[in-house]
């Protein structure tokens, strides 16, 4: 990645391409004023977007749910994405699409949204990583099916996460697990079934792909997972666009099985990496 | 207000004064990326900030709670506020102080915060307004004691509010009332006591002043208020920096008393206006 001069990358704000360093918006934008906006983020490998259809489906679904009208049609957005990828020529990277509430005259109501496209370098690994540790935290995201920019709680918890020397928090509501702030959560239960929460979560794209992959070889369930279930879990992992699949070996004081990534985790990681990099 | 050319107003971003129209920040700011920031807003009357001490107390308390280090000391901030007021010369106005999570290299962690000072025209009335109607909505703000920029739910509910032809929502959690998105809530109960919620709310400055004023003439309680309590309430109102005190005459299907502003509401409004404009 070092061979690319990131400072020469272009970003796009609405219909204007401009150097990433000059990508500014007016402070009356509803993201700055009221934390109001949505986004999506996808990988680019060999200069090709990965799972673009699914990310755009979710992006437009988030926009609709948040009552934000995207200034570009789906076709025009795809064209803008392709143009930016071509100009930046950063073969392995990530692109963030953000849609904000726009410049509200009253500082409070949705206006004509601003659309931001930012491409950036992205480090990815094809090796299964060591297992991470999590701590639970009781919290429910607002409009959880929407990929909104609201990460207030997640960012606020960062010092706590660092102090506890864990990788992330795992949100739950009264003991019912939902998700991590930026990844979906899975366990292999005592019956060797793959189980992931289905309610009050963001519908992750990697989650969706993983469920499809796993369904070929094991019983897959979208169903409630409780903190109590963790004590009997044989394996646990999280999935996300950038992390792909990361083993989880401890949650609070609960060690998952023997504290090492299990066989299902390893096998699914391999299948997922093959799919992503194919 | 029409005599002021708003487009000539200055704003301040960190240490730079610049025309309000040119007040931009880079889109990597944590407000745009993660909805992370705090603010405060105070009135300026006769070119003098109103209740500045209280607003600054809350501003710095919000910053501390959100782990944001203000780049200006309290004294330097007061100086910056006074300089902006002098240069803009907009005798009756509002000033918004915003402190964001800054330009995060990783797009996720708090960095050196950006401080934004924006002065704008402000319409205020000295006349008691007709009563407003509210609808309840079950929601609890994140870190409620913090004046964060998180208004996702409030903005999202705007079309619903308009459709219901009411002025605002009143948040509650399992029937226990907290606040409106931008104002505090009070009732006069059947025992002629003034009661306002004290838990899981923003500590409004007007709320605080009102409680002090009212304590001179009646029993004042900071205590839980339930939706059930509304049916027996003799009066209800909301308070805020811009609205001062606004009678509430209906909440969902509950008409407060006879549907008109009551004597306590009227008397307290008069006292508050006297204090603010003195």
Interface residues (C-beta under 8 A of the other chain):
Chain A: X11 X13 X21 X23 X24 X25 X26 X27 X28 X29 X30 X31 X32 X33 X34 X35 X36 X37 X66 X67 X96 X98 X100 X101 X107 X108 X109 X110 X116 X118 X139 X142 X143 X148 X149 X150 X151 X152 X153 X154 X155 X156 X158 X159
Chain B: X11 X13 X21 X23 X24 X25 X26 X27 X28 X29 X30 X31 X32 X33 X34 X35 X36 X37 X66 X67 X96 X98 X100 X101 X107 X108 X109 X110 X116 X118 X139 X142 X143 X148 X149 X150 X151 X152 X153 X154 X155 X156 X158 X159
